[in-house]
Amino acid sequence: MASKNISITEDVYDLLSKMKLEDESFSDTITRLVKGGGKLSDCAGLWSDMDEEELGEILANTKEMRKTVDESLRQEAGIV
């Protein structure tokens, strides 16, 4: 198979490195990420049967995840 060289910034490289699975090449990672993405409209209605408790758990988990990511990004940027 032919190959092409591409240029990416270091921050994109770091993101790809974190998303790369153990036995996966960067080409495999990019392919998985690009092909694996669907349309947002494919998710329409998936949560229509969710009760208030489940929604509350998702919202709480999302808030905690955002806090964790924010703290991590601040540490990486040296803004602690």
C-alpha positions in Angstrom: 0.0 0.0 0.0 1.3 3.5 -0.9 1.8 5.9 1.9 1.7 9.7 2.3 3.4 12.0 4.8 1.3 14.5 6.6 2.2 17.3 9.0 0.3 17.6 12.3 0.9 19.9 15.3 2.3 18.4 18.5 -1.0 18.8 20.3 -2.8 16.7 17.6 0.0 14.1 17.8 -0.4 13.9 21.6 -4.2 13.5 21.2 -3.8 10.8 18.6 -1.2 9.1 20.9 -3.7 9.0 23.7 -6.4 7.6 21.5 -4.1 5.0 19.9 -4.8 1.4 21.0 -1.9 -0.8 22.1 -1.4 -2.8 18.9 -2.6 -0.1 16.5 -0.6 2.0 14.0 -1.4 5.7 13.7 -3.0 5.0 10.3 -5.2 2.4 12.0 -6.1 4.9 14.7 -7.0 7.6 12.3 -9.1 5.2 10.2 -10.9 3.9 13.3 -11.7 7.5 14.4 -12.8 8.7 11.0 -14.9 5.7 10.0 -16.3 5.1 13.5 -17.9 8.5 13.7 -21.6 8.6 12.8 -24.0 11.4 12.3 -25.5 13.1 15.4 -28.9 12.5 13.9 -28.3 8.7 14.2 -28.6 9.2 18.0 -32.0 11.0 17.9 -34.5 9.5 20.2 -32.0 7.1 21.9 -32.7 8.7 25.3 -36.4 9.1 25.1 -37.1 6.2 27.5 -34.6 7.6 30.1 -36.0 8.3 33.6 -35.0 11.3 35.7 -32.6 9.3 37.9 -30.7 8.0 34.9 -30.5 11.6 33.4 -29.3 12.9 36.8 -26.5 10.3 36.9 -25.4 11.2 33.3 -25.4 14.9 34.1 -23.4 14.4 37.4 -20.9 12.1 35.6 -20.5 14.6 32.8 -19.9 17.5 35.2 -17.3 15.4 37.0 -15.6 14.4 33.8 -15.5 18.1 32.6 -13.9 19.1 35.9 -11.3 16.3 35.6 -10.4 17.2 32.0 -10.3 20.9 32.9 -7.9 20.2 35.8 -5.7 18.0 33.6 -5.5 20.6 30.9 -4.6 23.3 33.4 -1.8 21.1 34.8 -0.5 20.4 31.2 -0.6 24.2 30.5 1.1 25.0 33.9 -1.9 26.9 35.2 -2.3 25.2 38.5 
